[in-house]
Amino acid sequence: MAPWWVCMLLLASLSKTSLQENLQDYSFIFSHKGYVIFEVDESQEFLQNITVCLCSFSDSPAKQALFSYATKDQDKEILIEKVQGLDGSWWYTVYIGGVPQRFRVPDFYQEWQKICITWASETGVLTLQFNGKTLPRKMVRQGYFIRPHALVQLGRAHHEEIFFQGEIQQVYMWNSTDSVHDPPMIEWSNLSYETQGNVVLDHLPWPPYTC
């Protein structure tokens, strides 16, 4: 049996907790089965409107999970995945309340990609912006309320072996569709998180690219 200090070193190497850290000019770099858990200061009420934004950079052709907001009743309350089609096209799949909608990326290229999704319960309208361009909007889960008390993960789909390989930065989430005027639930410049597995936080090369 290994000494207690060896066990402590192993545990420390698997996870790291950081409180209220400003991650501007930094990104998470994900490798095999690495992911990040966010500590979210959320309200106790159901969410009727959401906005989620993030930037990612990856050359992996595999199906990848970028952002997961899971509750005890629904693993895919909010889930953002990216996948390559059989014809070589690229798609973002967004789940709201377990129901998917797919968005085709018009021109895929290997550089940082900024996406923002917004969804409103009243209309069910789901919007995805890709590098500042709004893709054709969809309807999903009209009248549905997203449950509170969520486990929020970056780079992994909850309860699935779908991960992300590459870099992610500039992650934000609001409980509204008008993100300009409301404080975020998740804020990159004031973030609490825990890393699991093969993921590190590293400074962006100078000059840093931020979305």
VOLUMMI-496144 format. One line per 5 residues: number of its first residue (from 1); for each residue z negated, x, y of N, C-alpha, C. Coordinates in Angstrom, 2 decimals. Atoms other than C-alpha are relative to their C-alpha. Layout:
<atoms>
NUM) Z/X/Y/Z/X/Y/Z/X/Y  ...
</atoms>
This chain:
<atoms>
1) 0.00/0.85/-1.20/0.00/0.00/0.00/0.00/0.88/1.24  -0.13/-0.82/-1.20/0.99/1.36/3.43/-1.24/-0.12/0.87  1.12/0.07/-0.94/-1.76/2.27/5.93/0.22/-1.06/1.06  -0.11/1.09/-0.98/-2.53/-0.37/8.56/0.84/0.42/1.20  -0.74/-0.41/-1.20/-1.03/1.77/11.35/1.50/0.02/-0.25
6) -1.42/0.07/0.32/2.31/1.94/9.51/0.49/-1.44/0.12  -0.35/1.42/-0.10/2.33/-1.86/9.25/0.13/-0.42/1.47  -0.06/0.34/-1.42/1.61/-2.14/12.98/1.26/0.55/0.65  -1.21/-0.58/-0.55/4.47/0.21/13.81/1.24/-0.79/-0.44  -1.13/0.79/0.48/6.84/-1.82/11.64/0.11/-1.33/0.75
11) -0.02/1.26/-0.74/5.82/-5.06/13.34/0.46/0.21/1.43  -0.39/-0.29/-1.38/6.21/-3.49/16.77/1.49/0.25/0.11  -1.42/-0.28/-0.04/9.73/-2.36/15.88/0.84/-1.25/-0.18  -0.74/1.23/0.25/10.75/-5.89/14.87/-0.01/-0.94/1.18  0.07/0.96/-1.09/9.65/-7.76/17.99/-0.63/0.64/1.22
16) 0.56/-0.47/-1.26/8.79/-7.22/21.60/-0.16/-1.20/0.90  0.23/1.10/-0.92/7.25/-9.65/24.05/-0.10/0.55/1.41  0.04/-0.42/-1.39/7.78/-9.32/27.78/-0.26/-1.23/0.86  0.38/1.14/-0.82/6.30/-11.56/30.47/0.56/0.15/1.40  -0.46/0.10/-1.38/8.01/-12.54/33.71/0.73/1.27/0.45
21) -0.75/-1.22/-0.31/10.54/-9.70/33.76/1.31/-0.33/0.69  -1.26/0.15/-0.71/13.47/-9.42/36.18/1.07/0.79/-0.75  -1.01/-0.65/0.83/16.56/-8.66/34.05/1.32/0.19/0.72  -1.23/-0.28/-0.74/19.11/-8.30/36.83/0.47/1.42/-0.29  -0.64/-1.28/0.34/21.53/-5.44/35.98/-0.34/0.46/-1.42
26) 0.25/-0.30/1.40/20.44/-5.59/32.32/0.74/-1.01/-0.88  -0.54/0.95/0.96/21.94/-7.17/29.22/-0.66/0.24/-1.36  0.41/-0.14/1.38/20.83/-7.84/25.66/1.21/0.41/-0.82  -1.06/-0.45/0.90/22.91/-5.97/23.08/-0.42/-0.39/-1.42  0.33/0.58/1.31/22.97/-7.78/19.72/0.80/0.70/-1.09
31) -0.65/-0.52/1.18/23.74/-6.26/16.35/-0.31/-0.95/-1.16  0.11/0.84/1.18/23.28/-7.56/12.79/-1.30/-0.81/0.00  1.10/0.96/0.09/21.01/-10.64/12.82/-1.10/0.25/1.04  0.95/-0.09/-1.10/19.33/-9.83/16.12/0.07/-1.24/0.88  0.01/1.14/-0.91/18.25/-12.62/18.45/-1.20/0.08/0.93
36) 1.04/0.01/-1.02/15.98/-13.42/21.40/-0.58/-1.41/0.08  0.69/1.28/-0.20/13.40/-16.20/21.75/-0.48/-0.06/1.43  0.44/0.19/-1.38/12.80/-17.54/25.26/-1.26/-0.85/0.04  1.17/0.82/-0.29/9.45/-18.84/26.45/0.34/-0.86/1.21  -0.49/0.91/-1.03/10.39/-21.91/28.47/-1.13/-0.83/0.55
41) 0.98/0.83/-0.69/8.13/-23.54/31.02/0.67/-1.33/0.32  -0.74/1.25/-0.15/9.58/-26.99/30.48/-0.94/-1.17/0.25  0.77/1.22/-0.20/8.46/-30.45/31.45/-0.22/-0.68/-1.35  0.30/0.73/1.23/7.05/-32.80/28.84/0.89/-1.22/-0.16  -0.86/1.17/0.03/9.71/-35.39/29.59/1.33/0.31/-0.66
46) -1.33/-0.17/0.57/13.05/-35.96/27.88/0.97/0.39/1.12  -0.99/-0.47/-0.98/16.03/-34.33/29.62/1.20/-0.93/0.00  -1.16/0.88/-0.14/18.75/-36.61/30.95/1.22/0.74/0.52  -1.09/-0.79/-0.56/20.85/-33.92/32.63/-0.30/1.47/-0.25  0.23/-1.43/0.24/21.36/-30.24/31.83/1.16/0.82/0.57
51) -0.99/-1.03/-0.29/23.19/-27.14/33.01/-0.46/1.28/-0.70  0.28/-1.29/0.63/23.34/-23.93/30.97/1.13/0.96/0.36  -0.98/-1.02/-0.34/25.09/-20.76/32.18/-0.38/1.32/-0.65  0.23/-1.35/0.52/25.48/-17.33/30.60/1.30/0.79/0.02  -1.14/-0.91/0.10/27.77/-14.31/30.42/-0.08/0.74/-1.33
56) -0.02/-0.71/1.29/28.86/-12.72/27.13/1.21/0.92/-0.07  -1.06/-1.00/0.19/31.01/-9.81/26.00/-0.03/0.41/-1.47  0.00/-0.28/1.44/32.06/-9.40/22.35/1.43/0.20/-0.48  -1.30/-0.17/0.65/34.95/-8.15/20.22/-0.04/-0.45/-1.45  0.13/0.46/1.37/33.73/-9.77/17.01/0.87/-1.25/-0.24
61) -0.81/1.18/0.31/36.18/-12.24/15.35/-0.78/-1.08/-0.73  0.78/0.95/0.80/33.36/-14.00/13.49/-0.48/-1.18/0.86  0.65/1.12/-0.66/31.91/-17.39/14.34/-1.35/0.47/0.54  1.19/-0.55/-0.64/29.07/-16.70/16.78/-0.78/-1.08/0.73  0.88/0.90/-0.74/26.10/-18.56/18.21/-0.52/0.72/1.22
66) 0.45/-0.62/-1.24/25.27/-17.84/21.83/-1.36/-0.54/0.45  1.20/0.62/-0.57/22.57/-20.32/22.90/-0.40/-1.19/-0.85  0.52/1.09/0.84/20.35/-22.67/20.88/-1.26/-0.57/0.61  1.17/0.74/-0.48/17.87/-25.31/22.10/-0.30/-1.01/-1.10  0.29/0.81/1.18/16.27/-26.83/18.99/-1.38/-0.62/0.09
71) 1.28/0.68/0.06/13.48/-29.35/18.51/-0.33/-0.32/-1.46  0.41/0.29/1.38/11.55/-30.48/15.44/0.85/-1.10/-0.62  -0.82/1.09/0.52/13.83/-33.51/15.13/1.49/0.31/-0.05  -1.42/-0.27/-0.10/17.17/-31.92/15.95/0.23/1.50/0.24  -0.28/-1.43/-0.14/18.28/-28.32/15.33/1.04/0.29/1.07
76) -1.11/-0.23/-0.94/21.29/-28.78/17.62/-0.10/-0.94/1.20  0.11/0.76/-1.25/19.89/-30.55/20.66/1.01/0.53/1.02  -1.05/-0.68/-0.76/21.94/-28.01/22.62/0.35/1.25/-0.79  -0.45/-1.21/0.70/23.98/-25.37/20.81/1.38/0.36/0.52  -1.29/-0.50/-0.46/26.82/-23.22/22.13/0.46/1.06/-0.98
81) -0.59/-0.94/0.94/29.05/-21.43/19.62/1.41/0.37/0.44  -1.38/-0.44/-0.25/32.31/-19.49/19.83/0.63/0.33/-1.34  -0.65/-0.21/1.29/34.85/-19.38/17.01/1.49/0.21/0.23  -1.44/-0.23/-0.04/38.39/-18.13/16.40/0.70/-0.94/-0.96  -0.76/0.89/0.85/40.89/-20.64/15.07/0.94/0.75/-0.93
86) -0.90/-0.62/0.96/43.30/-19.99/12.21/1.26/0.55/0.66  -1.20/-0.45/-0.70/46.15/-19.56/14.71/-0.30/1.11/1.01  0.37/-1.07/-0.92/44.23/-16.89/16.64/-0.56/-0.48/1.32  0.57/0.54/-1.23/43.11/-19.22/19.42/-1.51/0.08/-0.04  1.46/-0.05/-0.08/39.51/-19.19/20.63/-0.53/-1.30/0.57
91) 0.60/1.27/-0.38/37.23/-22.20/21.02/-1.49/0.20/0.24  1.44/0.17/-0.15/33.77/-22.90/22.38/-0.35/-1.37/-0.54  0.52/1.27/0.50/31.89/-25.59/20.48/-1.37/-0.23/0.60  1.27/0.36/-0.64/29.07/-27.34/22.34/-0.56/-1.24/-0.70  0.70/1.13/0.63/26.59/-29.58/20.51/-0.98/-0.59/1.00
96) 1.02/0.75/-0.74/24.58/-32.23/22.34/-0.58/-1.02/-0.96  0.63/0.94/0.93/22.06/-34.10/20.19/0.63/0.01/-1.38  -0.58/-0.14/1.33/23.76/-32.79/17.04/1.46/-0.34/-0.11  -1.41/0.40/0.03/27.25/-33.99/17.99/0.84/1.06/0.73  -0.78/-1.07/-0.61/29.92/-31.32/18.66/1.18/-0.50/0.83
101) -1.27/0.13/-0.71/32.73/-31.13/21.19/0.57/1.40/0.15  -0.65/-1.31/-0.01/35.27/-28.30/21.20/0.84/0.16/1.27  -0.77/-0.34/-1.19/36.87/-26.57/24.18/0.84/1.23/-0.31  -0.87/-1.15/0.25/39.89/-24.31/23.79/0.05/0.89/1.23  -0.09/-0.97/-1.09/39.84/-21.15/25.88/1.47/0.29/0.25
106) -1.44/-0.10/-0.26/43.23/-20.93/27.63/0.59/1.38/-0.27  -0.50/-1.37/0.19/43.64/-17.14/27.63/-1.17/0.87/-0.40  1.12/-0.82/0.46/41.29/-15.04/25.52/0.31/1.46/0.27  -0.15/-1.43/-0.25/40.77/-11.44/26.55/-1.37/0.66/-0.10  1.23/-0.73/0.27/38.21/-8.73/25.93/-0.62/0.49/1.31
111) 0.81/-0.38/-1.14/35.99/-8.73/28.98/-1.14/-1.01/0.12  1.12/0.92/-0.19/32.88/-10.44/30.25/0.52/-1.42/0.23  -0.38/1.41/-0.14/33.14/-14.22/29.98/-1.21/-0.79/0.49  1.07/0.86/-0.50/31.04/-16.54/32.09/0.32/-1.44/-0.35  -0.15/1.43/0.27/30.55/-20.07/30.82/-1.19/-0.76/0.59
116) 1.04/0.93/-0.43/28.60/-22.95/32.29/0.32/-1.36/-0.61  -0.18/1.36/0.48/28.10/-26.29/30.57/-0.91/-0.92/0.81  0.83/1.04/-0.59/26.85/-29.45/32.25/0.19/-1.27/-0.80  -0.06/1.26/0.73/26.03/-32.75/30.61/-0.94/-0.99/0.67  0.78/1.08/-0.60/24.78/-36.08/32.00/-0.13/-1.14/-1.00
121) 0.26/1.07/0.97/23.16/-38.70/29.78/0.65/-1.32/0.43  -0.48/1.30/-0.47/24.24/-41.63/31.96/1.46/-0.24/-0.34  -1.43/0.14/0.26/27.97/-41.00/31.53/0.42/0.62/-1.33  -0.38/-0.74/1.18/27.98/-38.69/28.51/1.03/1.08/0.26  -1.04/-0.97/-0.33/30.39/-36.40/30.36/-0.53/1.42/-0.20
126) 0.32/-1.39/0.29/30.29/-32.81/29.10/1.09/0.88/0.60  -0.95/-0.89/-0.68/31.91/-30.10/31.22/-0.27/1.43/-0.41  0.12/-1.43/0.24/32.59/-26.48/30.34/0.89/0.74/0.99  -0.73/-0.89/-0.90/33.59/-23.95/32.97/0.10/1.37/-0.66  -0.26/-1.31/0.60/35.17/-20.72/31.68/0.54/0.92/1.09
131) -0.37/-0.92/-1.07/35.27/-17.87/34.20/0.45/-0.73/1.26  -0.24/0.74/-1.23/35.19/-20.36/37.05/1.01/-1.11/-0.10  -1.00/1.05/0.17/37.86/-22.68/35.64/-0.57/-1.12/-0.87  0.51/1.15/0.74/36.93/-26.18/34.50/1.01/-0.41/-1.06  -0.86/0.45/1.10/38.38/-27.04/31.09/-0.03/-1.53/-0.08
136) -0.01/1.46/0.12/39.33/-30.64/30.18/-1.36/-0.53/-0.48  1.35/0.49/0.28/36.09/-32.63/30.14/-0.01/-0.94/-1.22  0.18/0.82/1.20/34.73/-34.48/27.10/-1.12/-1.01/0.24  1.14/0.92/0.01/32.35/-37.35/26.39/-0.76/0.15/-1.30  0.81/-0.13/1.20/29.45/-37.04/23.98/-1.40/-0.55/0.27
141) 1.39/0.45/0.01/26.15/-38.79/23.33/-0.40/-0.74/1.30  0.35/0.79/-1.18/26.23/-41.24/26.26/-1.29/-0.77/-0.25  1.27/0.69/0.11/22.72/-42.60/26.83/-1.06/0.75/-0.80  0.94/-0.79/0.79/21.07/-39.92/24.70/-0.93/0.80/0.92  0.95/-0.84/-0.74/17.95/-38.08/25.92/-0.33/1.22/-0.86
146) 0.33/-1.23/0.70/17.37/-34.46/24.94/-1.52/0.16/-0.04  1.44/-0.03/0.22/13.90/-34.01/23.51/-0.64/1.26/0.59  0.72/-1.19/-0.48/11.27/-31.64/24.96/-0.60/0.80/-1.16  0.69/-0.85/0.99/9.10/-29.02/23.15/1.01/0.73/-0.89  -1.10/-0.64/0.72/12.09/-26.90/22.18/-0.29/1.46/-0.31
151) -0.11/-1.43/0.27/12.56/-23.53/20.54/1.35/0.44/0.53  -1.24/-0.44/-0.64/15.15/-21.75/22.69/0.30/1.43/-0.45  -0.38/-1.30/0.52/17.02/-18.83/21.14/1.36/0.42/0.55  -1.24/-0.60/-0.46/19.76/-16.52/22.35/0.56/0.86/-1.13  -0.63/-0.81/1.03/22.21/-15.10/19.83/-0.19/-0.47/-1.42
156) 0.22/0.52/1.35/21.30/-17.32/16.88/0.03/-1.52/0.00  0.07/1.44/0.23/21.84/-20.86/15.60/-1.22/-0.30/-0.85  1.26/0.29/0.67/18.52/-22.36/14.53/0.23/-0.47/-1.43  -0.07/0.34/1.43/18.08/-22.56/10.72/1.38/0.26/-0.61  -1.30/-0.33/0.56/21.59/-21.13/10.18/0.22/1.51/0.10
161) -0.33/-1.43/-0.02/22.98/-17.68/9.40/1.21/0.23/0.90  -1.06/-0.21/-0.99/25.15/-17.73/12.51/-0.62/0.72/1.19  0.58/-0.85/-1.03/24.40/-14.94/14.95/1.07/0.43/1.00  -0.91/-0.53/-1.01/26.02/-13.10/17.86/0.00/1.51/-0.07  -0.09/-1.46/-0.10/27.27/-9.53/18.09/0.74/0.34/1.29
166) -0.57/-0.34/-1.29/27.91/-8.10/21.53/-1.11/0.02/1.05  0.95/-0.01/-1.11/26.21/-8.41/24.92/-0.08/-1.37/0.66  0.22/1.24/-0.76/24.71/-11.36/26.78/-0.89/0.33/1.19  0.80/-0.18/-1.20/23.34/-11.44/30.32/0.10/-1.26/0.85  -0.06/1.06/-1.02/22.71/-13.79/33.27/-0.13/-1.40/-0.62
171) 0.23/1.29/0.65/21.26/-16.70/31.26/-0.88/-0.88/0.89  0.74/0.96/-0.81/20.09/-19.76/33.20/0.10/-1.38/-0.64  -0.04/1.40/0.42/19.20/-23.34/32.34/-0.75/-0.85/1.02  0.62/0.96/-0.91/18.45/-26.29/34.63/-0.08/-1.37/-0.68  0.09/1.38/0.50/17.30/-29.84/33.84/0.68/-0.95/0.98
176) -0.80/0.80/-0.92/19.96/-31.19/36.20/1.45/0.46/-0.09  -1.41/-0.41/-0.08/23.72/-31.08/36.79/0.31/0.58/1.37  -0.16/-0.57/-1.34/23.22/-29.88/40.39/-0.92/1.21/0.10  0.87/-1.16/0.15/21.87/-26.39/39.78/-0.33/0.70/1.30  0.21/-0.70/-1.26/22.06/-25.30/43.41/-1.36/-0.32/0.60
181) 1.18/0.46/-0.72/19.05/-27.31/44.55/-1.25/-0.11/-0.87  1.15/0.19/0.88/16.72/-27.28/41.52/-0.44/1.34/-0.60  0.48/-1.23/0.65/14.49/-24.52/40.11/0.39/0.00/-1.48  -0.44/-0.05/1.39/15.71/-23.33/36.69/-1.15/-0.03/-0.99  0.93/-0.08/1.13/13.88/-23.83/33.40/0.02/1.40/-0.61
186) -0.18/-1.38/0.47/15.27/-20.46/32.29/0.66/0.77/1.14  -0.48/-0.75/-1.17/15.82/-17.83/34.98/0.07/1.48/-0.35  -0.22/-1.39/0.40/17.29/-14.37/34.33/-0.83/0.98/0.83  0.76/-0.89/-0.87/15.42/-12.85/37.27/-1.51/-0.18/-0.15  1.43/0.25/0.20/12.06/-14.15/36.00/-0.18/-0.56/-1.40
191) -0.16/0.46/1.37/12.24/-14.31/32.23/-1.13/0.47/-0.90  0.92/-0.33/1.07/9.72/-14.41/29.40/0.75/-0.11/-1.33  -0.80/0.00/1.22/11.16/-13.50/26.01/-0.65/0.86/-1.07  0.39/-0.82/1.14/10.64/-11.99/22.57/1.24/0.34/-0.80  -1.16/-0.39/0.80/13.24/-10.00/20.65/-0.37/0.05/-1.48
196) 0.17/-0.03/1.45/13.68/-10.25/16.89/1.19/0.70/-0.64  -1.08/-0.65/0.72/15.68/-7.96/14.63/0.75/1.00/0.85  -0.82/-1.05/-0.60/18.56/-5.80/15.82/0.56/-0.42/1.35  -0.42/0.31/-1.37/18.70/-6.47/19.55/-0.81/0.87/0.94  0.68/-0.82/-1.00/17.87/-4.24/22.52/0.40/-0.47/1.39
201) -0.29/0.24/-1.40/17.69/-4.68/26.27/0.36/1.33/0.63  -0.44/-1.26/-0.57/19.64/-2.03/28.13/0.63/-0.22/1.37  -0.56/0.06/-1.34/20.71/-1.29/31.70/1.52/0.00/-0.07  -1.45/0.04/-0.04/24.32/-2.12/32.52/0.55/1.30/0.59  -0.60/-1.20/-0.58/26.61/0.87/33.22/0.30/-0.21/1.47
206) -0.25/0.10/-1.45/27.05/1.63/36.90/1.49/0.15/0.31  0.67/1.11/-0.68/28.46/-0.12/38.78/-0.17/-1.18/-0.96  0.24/1.08/0.98/26.90/-3.03/36.86/0.90/-1.19/0.24  -0.78/1.24/-0.09/29.05/-6.05/36.10/-0.95/-1.17/-0.16  0.78/1.24/0.11/27.26/-9.29/36.83/0.91/-1.17/0.34
211) -0.87/1.17/-0.18/28.87/-12.71/36.66/-0.39/-0.77/1.27
</atoms>
